[in-house]
Structure formats: structure tokens, C-alpha cells
């Protein structure tokens, strides 16, 4: 009862007229500008403030009424975060505990700052117990500091020693976690560099990996262990050592199985996706399929992670000539109700995958008319061939894939003037790409120019060895970045084109 009295006095002195949040009632109020703003955001109808102000008020984004709405909308969104539903079936126990501990720690600080120390200390004890179970070192340190102070003030030496012990133990663990995060972040910075620059940091990467192993041998912390596995995985991926990359992913999954308390969905998804990436590069469709089907049962269908798995699943099928299976994967993804809500860049990628599938699958389908009909449900060849090539600057890479897709159909139809135009457009686009960032794509474009120079006559296609060797000596490497995407590996696509001349 004493705790309730303490909290009630705070509320009585500092109460507000109304708590503004986005609950079901607020969202269902269709006449509200908040609801209109919220639903438009969810439908991806805004690119910037100008779009939002124009739709909501037909005014400029600097107008007072739009600025006031946006400010109140933001405040309402932030308030709602304290009440988000963590009881969803796909939320792990670790993630639920992490959220509740940090929310309750915020309450402890609010109670302390308002003089409700008794209630704050009781809540801190409850949070500490959960923190100890899941080894949230920052939570353990924060709660223990308050409780050690309380024990000192009460002359409770036994409790003081207990909380002081937690502080000493988890200070070392916390520092180790910070160090492991630093090493992980340093590798992430290297992760964005072109492959040609990685040779210079090979020893540095190995040093980071060794340092993390040493930390994991001293400190039993899930943060340290996860960072260790991630850094080793990234290292092998950067060095294109996909066999060892698979081994590290397997060790990470074993750690997760042996420590179910520390299961985090985002970490599990990362290691599973890395396995998919390794199988893609090894062109191992059998194991890629096993990994994909197993993972697709774990993660919520229609989620961002689910679509990521479907993309790697499809690419693995395309890279290994399993076009019929690729068509089934594509249809499965497209049939998901949330497919239409994907961001514009992702939808463009899937549209290009659809075109390539329709091109390569024609002869493989044979009598499978049902699958052919489903695949072609949204694909219209004439519309694709006349597709607008003007894409935003950040999507120019996709324009290249679209042009190549058009070229394949045009070459197949013997529409050589239009095919020549597609190659000429590729040449024009090539000047916008960096030599390092788009190396393989530029080599392929140069090969295509030789086809045009030979006027589509196979026996006249000459001087290809240099560019083809450049492709072979710089193997396909896709780390999720758009400039690395290849629907079909370029050297494989080149050999296919030669058979069609």
C-alpha cells in the first residue's frame, strides 16, 4: 500500500489531462488527421514533408498547421512505444525481457527523481532479477548501484556486499561487451569496402577475431559471444571463404541451441541469412533449399526477414539453373498479401526477377502449364519491352538489369535493331558507374558492346578474352548491396548470350 500511495501522490501533483497514444480507438477514427497521417505513412505514400503537407493540408511543409500536426503526431508515436505489444508469438523471451527491463528501468529513474525511493527500490530489485537471468549487464549495473546506495543508507551490510559484488563482476563484463561491440563495428566499416581493398586488412581482421575469442574465454556474456560469431562470419565472407563461413554459422546456431535464454530473433536471422549467402556463392542449391525451408518456418510469413530469405532462395535457384523451383519461390512470395507493401526498391528487384524467370523458364516448363500460367499472371512481355528506363539515381543498377532482360527477349525474337538500342543504352549508363564499385557490371557491358560491334555475328565477336578473364578473376560477391546484385552471374549470362547469336 505504501508504494501505491507514493505513486498516487506523484500522479496527483503532476498529472496531465490526457495521454495521447495510437491505440485501436485512435486508429479507427477515420475522421482524424492523425489517422490519415498514420495510414498514409503505412501505405508508403510520403517521400518527404512536402508530400505529407500537400496531401494533408494542401500547404507547404513550413506552414504552422502542418508543423503542429507533425509535432503532435511524433509525440503520440513516442508515447505509444511504451505500450507496444511484446506478447507477440514471434517475440523471443530474451527480446521481451530486454524491452520490459529497459522500460521498467525508466520507471525506476522517474520514481527516484520524484522522491518515491521505496517504490523505486522495490521495482529495481524485480528488474535486477530479470537482468541477472538474461545477463543484461547494463541493467544489472544500474539497478545494483541504486540498491547498494539503499543498503548503505539502511546499514544493511549483507545486501551492500551482494550488490557491490554484482557491480564489480558486471563492470568487467560490461567493458568486455563494449570492446566486443567496437570490434564488431570496425569490421562493419570494412564490410562496406570493395573486395580489392580487403587484402590490405586481412591481418587486422584476424586480429579482431582473435581478440574476441580471448574475450569469450574470460567472460560468459551473450553479447560477447554473438559479436565473436558475427565478426568471424563477416571475416570469412569478406575473404570469400564460404566453407568456413558455414562452419561459423553452425557454431553460432549451436550456441543458440545450448543457451535458449539468449535467443534473439534478429541474431538467429542474421546467421541463417549468412548461411543462405554462403550457399548462394557456393552454388549449392540443395543445402540452400534446406536452410531456406527451415528458416521460413521460424520467421513470421510476410515479415521483412521472411522476404529476405525468399530473395536469397530465389537467387540461389536462378544461379543454379533451378528455374522451375525459382518460379515456385517467386509465386509463393508474390502471393503473400504483404508483397504489395514492400518498399519501391525491393518491388523493382522482384519485378526484374520475374522478367528473367519468364525468359529462362520457357523451355523448362514443358507440360507444366499451371505453373507457367501462374508465373505469367502479372508479366506482360510487350509492356516489359517498352518499360520506362528512367529510374532514380540510386536505382541505376536495376536499370542495367532491366536493359539486359529486355536485350535477352529481343535477341530471342531476332529483333536486332531494338537489341542494338538496348546495348547502346547500356553503354550510356556505364559512364555513371565507378570502376571499383561496379567492376563486374562494367566488364559485362564492355562484352555486350563487342556483340554490337560484331553486328550479332558469333564468328565476328572478338577481343573478349580480357573482359571475360576480368569477370572470372573477380568472382561474384553479393553482400546485399544493390551494386553487387547479379540476377544471373555475368560470366554465365555471357556464355548464354553467345549460344543465342
Kinemage of the C-alpha trace (Angstrom):
@kinemage 1
@onewidth
@group {chain A} dominant
@subgroup {mainchain}
@vectorlist {calphas} color= white
{ca unk a 1} P 0.000 0.000 0.000
{ca unk a 2} L 2.886 2.370 0.777
{ca unk a 3} L 4.092 2.062 -2.827
{ca unk a 4} L 0.652 2.866 -4.223
{ca unk a 5} L 0.435 5.958 -2.019
{ca unk a 6} L 3.874 7.125 -3.210
{ca unk a 7} L 2.983 6.776 -6.897
{ca unk a 8} L -0.516 8.261 -6.458
{ca unk a 9} L 0.974 11.404 -4.920
{ca unk a 10} L 3.258 11.854 -7.937
{ca unk a 11} L 0.334 11.454 -10.344
{ca unk a 12} L -1.818 13.822 -8.284
{ca unk a 13} L 0.810 16.572 -8.346
{ca unk a 14} L 1.946 16.182 -11.961
{ca unk a 15} L -0.997 14.629 -13.783
{ca unk a 16} L -1.784 15.556 -17.377
{ca unk a 17} L -5.222 15.981 -18.894
{ca unk a 18} L -4.866 13.242 -21.497
{ca unk a 19} L -2.264 10.690 -22.611
{ca unk a 20} L -2.053 10.780 -26.392
{ca unk a 21} L -1.184 7.432 -27.921
{ca unk a 22} L -2.070 5.402 -31.002
{ca unk a 23} L -4.376 2.700 -29.700
{ca unk a 24} L -7.066 0.865 -31.691
{ca unk a 25} L -9.660 3.537 -30.965
{ca unk a 26} L -7.399 6.320 -32.253
{ca unk a 27} L -6.512 4.455 -35.443
{ca unk a 28} L -10.153 3.538 -36.125
{ca unk a 29} L -11.180 7.212 -36.011
{ca unk a 30} L -11.173 7.790 -39.765
{ca unk a 31} L -12.071 11.475 -39.459
{ca unk a 32} L -8.860 12.258 -37.571
{ca unk a 33} L -5.883 13.893 -39.287
{ca unk a 34} L -3.661 11.721 -37.067
{ca unk a 35} L -5.243 8.602 -38.549
{ca unk a 36} L -4.913 9.964 -42.086
{ca unk a 37} L -1.240 10.765 -41.441
{ca unk a 38} L -0.626 7.337 -39.883
{ca unk a 39} L -2.318 5.343 -42.661
{ca unk a 40} L -0.528 7.295 -45.393
{ca unk a 41} L 2.825 6.568 -43.735
{ca unk a 42} L 1.958 2.872 -43.515
{ca unk a 43} L 0.992 2.878 -47.208
{ca unk a 44} L 4.372 4.423 -48.127
{ca unk a 45} L 2.663 7.430 -49.732
{ca unk a 46} L 5.168 10.010 -48.487
{ca unk a 47} L 8.751 10.519 -49.604
{ca unk a 48} L 9.233 13.802 -47.763
{ca unk a 49} L 7.491 16.545 -45.763
{ca unk a 50} L 6.349 18.274 -48.937
{ca unk a 51} L 4.327 15.200 -49.942
{ca unk a 52} L 2.775 14.926 -46.484
{ca unk a 53} L 1.869 18.619 -46.179
{ca unk a 54} L 0.370 18.630 -49.672
{ca unk a 55} L -1.797 15.554 -49.042
{ca unk a 56} L -2.969 16.508 -45.550
{ca unk a 57} L -3.490 20.249 -45.886
{ca unk a 58} L -2.564 21.216 -49.453
{ca unk a 59} L 0.041 23.555 -47.999
{ca unk a 60} L 3.823 23.892 -47.777
{ca unk a 61} L 5.779 21.894 -45.153
{ca unk a 62} L 6.663 25.147 -43.356
{ca unk a 63} L 3.019 26.034 -42.697
{ca unk a 64} L 2.117 26.205 -38.995
{ca unk a 65} L -0.793 23.769 -39.159
{ca unk a 66} L 1.353 21.038 -40.744
{ca unk a 67} L 4.261 21.629 -38.376
{ca unk a 68} L 1.924 21.468 -35.353
{ca unk a 69} L 0.320 18.259 -36.604
{ca unk a 70} L 3.709 16.654 -37.247
{ca unk a 71} L 4.987 17.627 -33.781
{ca unk a 72} L 1.909 16.250 -32.001
{ca unk a 73} L 1.946 13.163 -34.231
{ca unk a 74} L 5.565 12.474 -33.311
{ca unk a 75} L 4.833 12.890 -29.604
{ca unk a 76} L 1.897 10.496 -29.866
{ca unk a 77} L 4.054 7.913 -31.650
{ca unk a 78} L 6.762 8.164 -28.980
{ca unk a 79} L 4.226 7.780 -26.179
{ca unk a 80} L 2.832 4.659 -27.851
{ca unk a 81} L 6.246 2.963 -27.782
{ca unk a 82} L 5.862 2.427 -24.016
{ca unk a 83} L 2.789 0.268 -24.660
{ca unk a 84} L 3.770 -1.802 -27.692
{ca unk a 85} L 2.692 -5.426 -27.503
{ca unk a 86} L 5.627 -7.669 -26.614
{ca unk a 87} L 3.419 -10.747 -26.246
{ca unk a 88} L 3.508 -11.493 -29.970
{ca unk a 89} L 4.261 -15.178 -30.691
{ca unk a 90} L 7.342 -14.319 -32.775
{ca unk a 91} L 8.959 -12.265 -29.977
{ca unk a 92} L 11.565 -14.280 -28.060
{ca unk a 93} L 11.776 -14.412 -24.270
{ca unk a 94} L 15.082 -12.546 -24.433
{ca unk a 95} L 13.613 -9.730 -26.518
{ca unk a 96} L 10.552 -9.431 -24.256
{ca unk a 97} L 12.756 -9.324 -21.161
{ca unk a 98} L 15.083 -6.774 -22.766
{ca unk a 99} L 12.167 -4.446 -23.551
{ca unk a 100} L 10.468 -4.796 -20.158
{ca unk a 101} L 13.726 -4.308 -18.234
{ca unk a 102} L 14.594 -1.088 -20.031
{ca unk a 103} L 11.030 0.224 -19.782
{ca unk a 104} L 10.925 -0.562 -16.059
{ca unk a 105} L 14.378 0.956 -15.543
{ca unk a 106} L 12.987 4.185 -16.993
{ca unk a 107} L 10.185 3.960 -14.402
{ca unk a 108} L 12.761 3.466 -11.646
{ca unk a 109} L 14.505 6.686 -12.675
{ca unk a 110} L 11.196 8.589 -12.832
{ca unk a 111} L 10.248 7.329 -9.374
{ca unk a 112} L 13.643 8.251 -7.941
{ca unk a 113} L 13.557 11.754 -9.384
{ca unk a 114} L 10.132 12.297 -7.834
{ca unk a 115} L 11.070 11.127 -4.354
{ca unk a 116} L 9.340 7.720 -4.474
{ca unk a 117} L 12.500 5.887 -3.386
{ca unk a 118} L 10.757 2.958 -1.666
{ca unk a 119} L 8.782 2.066 -4.784
{ca unk a 120} L 11.816 2.674 -6.988
{ca unk a 121} L 13.974 0.307 -4.936
{ca unk a 122} L 11.353 -2.439 -4.947
{ca unk a 123} L 10.982 -2.185 -8.725
{ca unk a 124} L 14.785 -2.110 -9.112
{ca unk a 125} L 15.019 -5.433 -7.234
{ca unk a 126} L 12.493 -7.023 -9.610
{ca unk a 127} L 14.311 -5.664 -12.678
{ca unk a 128} L 17.647 -6.860 -11.292
{ca unk a 129} L 16.378 -10.451 -11.016
{ca unk a 130} L 15.349 -10.479 -14.663
{ca unk a 131} L 18.600 -8.785 -15.665
{ca unk a 132} L 20.632 -11.472 -13.890
{ca unk a 133} L 18.702 -14.237 -15.618
{ca unk a 134} L 19.414 -12.819 -19.088
{ca unk a 135} L 22.779 -11.197 -18.232
{ca unk a 136} L 21.803 -7.650 -19.160
{ca unk a 137} L 24.987 -6.142 -17.784
{ca unk a 138} L 23.915 -2.501 -18.129
{ca unk a 139} L 20.627 -3.178 -16.303
{ca unk a 140} L 22.436 -5.152 -13.573
{ca unk a 141} L 24.898 -2.311 -13.011
{ca unk a 142} L 22.233 0.394 -12.955
{ca unk a 143} L 19.950 -1.436 -10.525
{ca unk a 144} L 22.816 -2.601 -8.298
{ca unk a 145} L 24.123 0.941 -7.893
{ca unk a 146} L 20.760 2.158 -6.603
{ca unk a 147} L 20.309 -0.851 -4.342
{ca unk a 148} L 23.866 -0.610 -2.974
{ca unk a 149} L 23.178 3.019 -2.038
{ca unk a 150} L 19.946 1.989 -0.357
{ca unk a 151} L 21.696 -0.803 1.573
{ca unk a 152} L 24.406 1.606 2.725
{ca unk a 153} L 21.828 4.122 3.950
{ca unk a 154} L 19.991 1.377 5.863
{ca unk a 155} L 23.198 -0.067 7.326
{ca unk a 156} L 22.425 -3.421 5.666
{ca unk a 157} L 25.967 -4.784 5.213
{ca unk a 158} L 24.878 -8.142 3.791
{ca unk a 159} L 22.861 -6.507 0.980
{ca unk a 160} L 25.620 -3.961 0.417
{ca unk a 161} L 28.173 -6.742 -0.166
{ca unk a 162} L 25.769 -8.561 -2.517
{ca unk a 163} L 25.113 -5.530 -4.723
{ca unk a 164} L 28.738 -4.433 -4.600
{ca unk a 165} L 29.704 -7.904 -5.865
{ca unk a 166} L 27.349 -7.554 -8.839
{ca unk a 167} L 28.831 -4.156 -9.657
{ca unk a 168} L 32.403 -5.450 -9.599
{ca unk a 169} L 31.567 -8.589 -11.623
{ca unk a 170} L 29.463 -6.940 -14.285
{ca unk a 171} L 31.612 -3.850 -14.675
{ca unk a 172} L 34.267 -6.127 -16.202
{ca unk a 173} L 31.671 -7.902 -18.333
{ca unk a 174} L 30.181 -4.578 -19.447
{ca unk a 175} L 33.596 -3.285 -20.517
{ca unk a 176} L 34.221 -6.540 -22.412
{ca unk a 177} L 30.885 -6.113 -24.190
{ca unk a 178} L 31.759 -2.557 -25.168
{ca unk a 179} L 35.091 -3.791 -26.548
{ca unk a 180} L 33.359 -6.580 -28.477
{ca unk a 181} L 30.901 -4.065 -29.931
{ca unk a 182} L 33.783 -1.832 -31.005
{ca unk a 183} L 35.477 -4.708 -32.849
{ca unk a 184} L 32.198 -5.693 -34.487
{ca unk a 185} L 31.642 -2.098 -35.628
{ca unk a 186} L 35.177 -1.847 -37.034
{ca unk a 187} L 34.515 -4.935 -39.137
{ca unk a 188} L 31.218 -3.449 -40.310
{ca unk a 189} L 33.137 -0.436 -41.625
{ca unk a 190} L 35.431 -2.779 -43.553
{ca unk a 191} L 32.360 -4.675 -44.781
{ca unk a 192} L 31.414 -1.756 -46.999
{ca unk a 193} L 34.745 -1.625 -48.807
{ca unk a 194} L 35.298 -3.078 -52.306
{ca unk a 195} L 36.847 -6.555 -52.386
{ca unk a 196} L 40.070 -5.182 -53.909
{ca unk a 197} L 40.824 -3.261 -50.694
{ca unk a 198} L 40.302 -6.174 -48.323
{ca unk a 199} L 43.690 -7.791 -48.852
{ca unk a 200} L 45.305 -4.869 -47.003
{ca unk a 201} L 43.284 -5.528 -43.842
{ca unk a 202} L 43.426 -9.333 -43.776
{ca unk a 203} L 45.759 -9.394 -40.741
{ca unk a 204} L 43.728 -6.710 -38.983
{ca unk a 205} L 40.532 -8.738 -39.369
{ca unk a 206} L 42.256 -11.817 -37.986
{ca unk a 207} L 43.434 -9.747 -35.004
{ca unk a 208} L 39.852 -8.685 -34.264
{ca unk a 209} L 38.706 -12.297 -34.418
{ca unk a 210} L 41.457 -13.471 -32.056
{ca unk a 211} L 40.689 -10.653 -29.604
{ca unk a 212} L 37.032 -11.659 -29.489
{ca unk a 213} L 37.898 -15.295 -28.867
{ca unk a 214} L 40.024 -14.173 -25.900
{ca unk a 215} L 37.139 -12.090 -24.526
{ca unk a 216} L 34.717 -15.021 -24.880
{ca unk a 217} L 37.094 -17.296 -22.940
{ca unk a 218} L 37.090 -14.867 -19.998
{ca unk a 219} L 33.530 -13.513 -19.961
{ca unk a 220} L 30.360 -15.594 -20.243
{ca unk a 221} L 28.321 -12.916 -21.984
{ca unk a 222} L 25.835 -13.443 -24.850
{ca unk a 223} L 26.806 -10.010 -26.219
{ca unk a 224} L 30.472 -11.032 -26.441
{ca unk a 225} L 29.652 -14.427 -27.953
{ca unk a 226} L 27.292 -13.012 -30.573
{ca unk a 227} L 29.811 -10.358 -31.588
{ca unk a 228} L 32.522 -13.016 -31.806
{ca unk a 229} L 30.460 -15.220 -34.127
{ca unk a 230} L 29.366 -12.229 -36.226
{ca unk a 231} L 32.901 -10.930 -36.694
{ca unk a 232} L 34.230 -14.356 -37.685
{ca unk a 233} L 31.314 -14.743 -40.114
{ca unk a 234} L 31.931 -11.337 -41.668
{ca unk a 235} L 35.638 -12.007 -41.922
{ca unk a 236} L 35.163 -15.214 -43.909
{ca unk a 237} L 32.509 -13.576 -46.080
{ca unk a 238} L 34.832 -10.663 -46.859
{ca unk a 239} L 37.560 -13.135 -47.802
{ca unk a 240} L 35.112 -15.254 -49.872
{ca unk a 241} L 35.827 -18.291 -47.681
{ca unk a 242} L 32.284 -19.607 -47.736
{ca unk a 243} L 33.029 -23.087 -46.407
{ca unk a 244} L 34.431 -21.653 -43.160
{ca unk a 245} L 31.625 -19.113 -43.103
{ca unk a 246} L 29.155 -22.009 -42.953
{ca unk a 247} L 31.118 -23.612 -40.115
{ca unk a 248} L 30.967 -20.428 -38.015
{ca unk a 249} L 27.227 -20.086 -38.656
{ca unk a 250} L 26.780 -23.684 -37.486
{ca unk a 251} L 28.747 -22.918 -34.285
{ca unk a 252} L 26.587 -19.832 -33.677
{ca unk a 253} L 23.406 -21.893 -34.084
{ca unk a 254} L 24.791 -24.494 -31.688
{ca unk a 255} L 25.450 -21.730 -29.116
{ca unk a 256} L 21.851 -20.525 -29.540
{ca unk a 257} L 20.503 -24.077 -29.103
{ca unk a 258} L 22.572 -24.570 -25.941
{ca unk a 259} L 21.557 -21.177 -24.499
{ca unk a 260} L 17.835 -20.770 -25.258
{ca unk a 261} L 17.596 -17.904 -22.742
{ca unk a 262} L 19.752 -15.799 -25.054
{ca unk a 263} L 17.811 -16.486 -28.248
{ca unk a 264} L 17.361 -13.252 -30.225
{ca unk a 265} L 15.389 -13.440 -33.435
{ca unk a 266} L 17.467 -10.825 -35.244
{ca unk a 267} L 20.720 -12.653 -34.443
{ca unk a 268} L 19.288 -16.019 -35.491
{ca unk a 269} L 18.028 -14.447 -38.721
{ca unk a 270} L 21.475 -12.977 -39.409
{ca unk a 271} L 23.251 -16.324 -39.111
{ca unk a 272} L 20.596 -18.111 -41.162
{ca unk a 273} L 20.818 -15.460 -43.886
{ca unk a 274} L 24.591 -15.753 -43.890
{ca unk a 275} L 24.173 -19.491 -44.486
{ca unk a 276} L 21.905 -18.667 -47.416
{ca unk a 277} L 24.527 -16.244 -48.755
{ca unk a 278} L 27.259 -18.878 -48.446
{ca unk a 279} L 25.174 -21.468 -50.296
{ca unk a 280} L 24.374 -18.891 -52.989
{ca unk a 281} L 28.066 -18.240 -53.613
{ca unk a 282} L 28.927 -21.938 -53.474
{ca unk a 283} L 26.019 -22.537 -55.879
{ca unk a 284} L 24.774 -25.239 -53.550
{ca unk a 285} L 21.052 -25.320 -54.212
{ca unk a 286} L 20.425 -28.471 -52.176
{ca unk a 287} L 21.682 -27.029 -48.878
{ca unk a 288} L 20.358 -23.583 -49.729
{ca unk a 289} L 16.894 -25.082 -50.100
{ca unk a 290} L 17.201 -26.945 -46.779
{ca unk a 291} L 18.280 -23.768 -44.961
{ca unk a 292} L 15.569 -21.656 -46.600
{ca unk a 293} L 12.689 -24.052 -45.929
{ca unk a 294} L 13.763 -24.493 -42.308
{ca unk a 295} L 14.122 -20.754 -41.755
{ca unk a 296} L 10.844 -19.863 -43.447
{ca unk a 297} L 9.066 -21.955 -40.802
{ca unk a 298} L 10.732 -19.989 -37.987
{ca unk a 299} L 10.175 -16.397 -39.062
{ca unk a 300} L 6.819 -14.710 -39.470
{ca unk a 301} L 5.475 -15.034 -43.000
{ca unk a 302} L 5.323 -11.684 -44.750
{ca unk a 303} L 7.879 -10.058 -42.447
{ca unk a 304} L 10.930 -8.237 -43.820
{ca unk a 305} L 13.142 -11.135 -42.716
{ca unk a 306} L 10.851 -13.622 -44.484
{ca unk a 307} L 11.123 -11.720 -47.771
{ca unk a 308} L 14.917 -11.527 -47.364
{ca unk a 309} L 15.040 -15.328 -47.152
{ca unk a 310} L 12.767 -15.628 -50.173
{ca unk a 311} L 15.086 -13.375 -52.188
{ca unk a 312} L 18.193 -15.415 -51.355
{ca unk a 313} L 16.200 -18.596 -52.008
{ca unk a 314} L 15.203 -17.289 -55.446
{ca unk a 315} L 18.712 -16.091 -56.316
{ca unk a 316} L 20.163 -19.473 -55.342
{ca unk a 317} L 17.678 -21.144 -57.703
{ca unk a 318} L 18.476 -18.706 -60.530
{ca unk a 319} L 22.234 -19.092 -60.123
{ca unk a 320} L 21.998 -22.892 -60.245
{ca unk a 321} L 19.596 -23.217 -63.226
{ca unk a 322} L 16.761 -24.413 -60.973
{ca unk a 323} L 14.315 -22.146 -62.787
{ca unk a 324} L 11.191 -24.192 -62.128
{ca unk a 325} L 11.887 -24.161 -58.399
{ca unk a 326} L 12.707 -20.460 -58.686
{ca unk a 327} L 9.310 -19.877 -60.279
{ca unk a 328} L 7.626 -21.630 -57.348
{ca unk a 329} L 9.567 -19.446 -54.891
{ca unk a 330} L 8.620 -16.306 -56.810
{ca unk a 331} L 4.924 -17.228 -56.923
{ca unk a 332} L 4.978 -18.001 -53.201
{ca unk a 333} L 6.473 -14.574 -52.428
{ca unk a 334} L 4.205 -12.678 -54.816
{ca unk a 335} L 1.122 -14.392 -53.384
{ca unk a 336} L 1.902 -13.099 -49.891
{ca unk a 337} L -0.527 -10.299 -49.043
{ca unk a 338} L 2.292 -8.004 -47.852
{ca unk a 339} L 4.173 -8.246 -51.150
{ca unk a 340} L 2.483 -5.068 -52.418
{ca unk a 341} L 3.616 -3.199 -49.303
{ca unk a 342} L 7.327 -3.775 -49.925
{ca unk a 343} L 9.391 -0.625 -50.473
{ca unk a 344} L 9.784 0.577 -54.062
{ca unk a 345} L 13.398 -0.593 -54.444
{ca unk a 346} L 12.564 -4.126 -53.321
{ca unk a 347} L 9.500 -4.264 -55.573
{ca unk a 348} L 11.667 -3.191 -58.545
{ca unk a 349} L 14.113 -6.014 -57.815
{ca unk a 350} L 11.322 -8.587 -57.713
{ca unk a 351} L 9.894 -7.214 -60.975
{ca unk a 352} L 13.257 -7.822 -62.650
{ca unk a 353} L 13.490 -11.325 -61.150
{ca unk a 354} L 10.073 -12.013 -62.656
{ca unk a 355} L 11.256 -10.987 -66.131
{ca unk a 356} L 14.369 -13.171 -66.021
{ca unk a 357} L 12.347 -16.120 -64.752
{ca unk a 358} L 9.862 -15.766 -67.600
{ca unk a 359} L 12.738 -15.691 -70.081
{ca unk a 360} L 14.721 -18.673 -68.803
{ca unk a 361} L 11.840 -20.894 -67.792
{ca unk a 362} L 10.031 -21.101 -71.120
{ca unk a 363} L 11.725 -24.297 -72.339
{ca unk a 364} L 11.977 -25.934 -68.921
{ca unk a 365} L 8.272 -25.806 -68.143
{ca unk a 366} L 7.234 -28.216 -70.855
{ca unk a 367} L 3.814 -29.508 -69.907
{ca unk a 368} L 3.655 -27.620 -66.597
{ca unk a 369} L 1.055 -25.206 -67.915
{ca unk a 370} L -0.347 -24.465 -64.452
{ca unk a 371} L 2.952 -23.123 -63.156
{ca unk a 372} L 3.547 -21.241 -66.400
{ca unk a 373} L 0.142 -19.599 -66.128
{ca unk a 374} L 0.742 -18.555 -62.505
{ca unk a 375} L 4.186 -17.141 -63.265
{ca unk a 376} L 2.922 -15.139 -66.224
{ca unk a 377} L -0.107 -13.788 -64.359
{ca unk a 378} L 1.402 -10.320 -63.891
{ca unk a 379} L 4.097 -10.372 -66.565
{ca unk a 380} L 3.335 -8.823 -69.938
{ca unk a 381} L 6.239 -9.088 -72.348
{ca unk a 382} L 5.259 -6.186 -74.601
{ca unk a 383} L 4.805 -3.916 -71.617
{ca unk a 384} L 8.186 -5.023 -70.241
{ca unk a 385} L 9.932 -4.340 -73.554
{ca unk a 386} L 8.519 -0.822 -73.591
{ca unk a 387} L 9.240 -0.233 -69.916
{ca unk a 388} L 10.376 3.224 -68.866
{ca unk a 389} L 14.142 3.153 -68.339
{ca unk a 390} L 14.225 6.354 -66.322
{ca unk a 391} L 14.876 5.312 -62.722
{ca unk a 392} L 16.142 7.369 -59.786
{ca unk a 393} L 19.911 7.721 -59.492
{ca unk a 394} L 20.084 5.196 -56.651
{ca unk a 395} L 18.351 2.576 -58.848
{ca unk a 396} L 20.552 2.901 -61.952
{ca unk a 397} L 21.980 -0.552 -61.263
{ca unk a 398} L 18.496 -2.004 -61.595
{ca unk a 399} L 18.116 -0.151 -64.906
{ca unk a 400} L 21.099 -2.151 -66.191
{ca unk a 401} L 19.439 -5.442 -65.217
{ca unk a 402} L 16.206 -4.293 -66.823
{ca unk a 403} L 18.016 -3.425 -70.065
{ca unk a 404} L 19.813 -6.771 -70.107
{ca unk a 405} L 16.474 -8.528 -69.558
{ca unk a 406} L 14.976 -6.627 -72.489
{ca unk a 407} L 18.001 -7.488 -74.631
{ca unk a 408} L 17.567 -11.221 -73.924
{ca unk a 409} L 13.947 -11.201 -75.092
{ca unk a 410} L 14.759 -9.037 -78.129
{ca unk a 411} L 17.661 -11.270 -79.165
{ca unk a 412} L 15.420 -14.316 -78.800
{ca unk a 413} L 12.831 -12.647 -81.055
{ca unk a 414} L 15.576 -11.670 -83.565
{ca unk a 415} L 14.609 -8.005 -83.093
{ca unk a 416} L 18.189 -6.912 -83.696
{ca unk a 417} L 17.685 -3.130 -84.133
{ca unk a 418} L 15.926 -2.947 -80.761
{ca unk a 419} L 18.550 -5.263 -79.214
{ca unk a 420} L 21.272 -2.936 -80.527
{ca unk a 421} L 19.480 0.012 -78.924
{ca unk a 422} L 19.447 -1.827 -75.577
{ca unk a 423} L 23.243 -2.333 -75.788
{ca unk a 424} L 23.717 1.317 -76.688
{ca unk a 425} L 21.672 2.317 -73.636
{ca unk a 426} L 23.861 0.037 -71.507
{ca unk a 427} L 26.961 1.793 -72.834
{ca unk a 428} L 25.468 5.182 -71.956
{ca unk a 429} L 24.626 4.037 -68.445
{ca unk a 430} L 28.089 2.594 -67.886
{ca unk a 431} L 29.688 6.020 -67.580
{ca unk a 432} L 27.758 6.664 -64.356
{ca unk a 433} L 29.309 3.698 -62.517
{ca unk a 434} L 32.508 3.627 -60.503
{ca unk a 435} L 35.269 1.304 -61.686
{ca unk a 436} L 35.675 -0.300 -58.247
{ca unk a 437} L 32.068 -0.421 -57.025
{ca unk a 438} L 30.633 -1.826 -60.262
{ca unk a 439} L 33.654 -3.649 -61.655
{ca unk a 440} L 31.929 -6.836 -62.854
{ca unk a 441} L 28.987 -4.983 -64.328
{ca unk a 442} L 31.295 -2.726 -66.358
{ca unk a 443} L 33.207 -5.737 -67.723
{ca unk a 444} L 29.919 -7.291 -68.816
{ca unk a 445} L 28.776 -4.064 -70.503
{ca unk a 446} L 32.074 -3.974 -72.442
{ca unk a 447} L 31.458 -7.548 -73.585
{ca unk a 448} L 27.981 -6.554 -74.744
{ca unk a 449} L 29.468 -3.708 -76.771
{ca unk a 450} L 31.625 -6.258 -78.604
{ca unk a 451} L 28.444 -8.116 -79.588
{ca unk a 452} L 27.111 -4.917 -81.120
{ca unk a 453} L 30.426 -4.226 -82.838
{ca unk a 454} L 30.248 -7.727 -84.396
{ca unk a 455} L 26.689 -6.979 -85.557
{ca unk a 456} L 25.424 -10.021 -83.627
{ca unk a 457} L 27.557 -12.445 -85.681
{ca unk a 458} L 29.155 -15.011 -83.396
{ca unk a 459} L 32.219 -15.624 -85.578
{ca unk a 460} L 32.997 -11.882 -85.606
{ca unk a 461} L 32.836 -11.376 -81.835
{ca unk a 462} L 36.497 -10.705 -80.969
{ca unk a 463} L 38.779 -9.415 -78.206
{ca unk a 464} L 36.560 -10.741 -75.448
{ca unk a 465} L 39.290 -12.571 -73.525
{ca unk a 466} L 40.385 -9.577 -71.440
{ca unk a 467} L 36.930 -8.671 -70.154
{ca unk a 468} L 35.847 -12.271 -69.639
{ca unk a 469} L 39.046 -13.002 -67.694
{ca unk a 470} L 38.342 -9.917 -65.568
{ca unk a 471} L 34.970 -11.424 -64.671
{ca unk a 472} L 36.422 -14.819 -63.820
{ca unk a 473} L 39.261 -13.340 -61.755
{ca unk a 474} L 36.839 -11.154 -59.759
{ca unk a 475} L 34.165 -13.671 -58.681
{ca unk a 476} L 30.577 -12.720 -57.938
{ca unk a 477} L 30.218 -11.371 -54.400
{ca unk a 478} L 26.811 -10.282 -53.100
{ca unk a 479} L 26.544 -8.842 -49.599
{ca unk a 480} L 23.059 -7.420 -50.005
{ca unk a 481} L 24.222 -4.194 -51.681
{ca unk a 482} L 22.413 -3.197 -54.851
{ca unk a 483} L 25.599 -2.565 -56.865
{ca unk a 484} L 26.652 -6.213 -56.277
{ca unk a 485} L 23.391 -7.795 -57.437
{ca unk a 486} L 23.508 -10.226 -60.359
{ca unk a 487} L 20.273 -11.958 -61.290
{ca unk a 488} L 22.363 -14.437 -63.268
{ca unk a 489} L 26.177 -14.381 -62.778
{ca unk a 490} L 27.570 -12.205 -65.557
{ca unk a 491} L 30.025 -14.764 -66.935
{ca unk a 492} L 27.225 -17.339 -67.058
{ca unk a 493} L 24.917 -14.841 -68.743
{ca unk a 494} L 27.639 -14.034 -71.304
{ca unk a 495} L 28.053 -17.683 -72.240
{ca unk a 496} L 24.295 -17.965 -72.639
{ca unk a 497} L 24.227 -14.943 -74.963
{ca unk a 498} L 26.952 -16.472 -77.125
{ca unk a 499} L 24.740 -19.523 -77.674
{ca unk a 500} L 21.928 -17.268 -78.914
{ca unk a 501} L 23.990 -15.345 -81.527
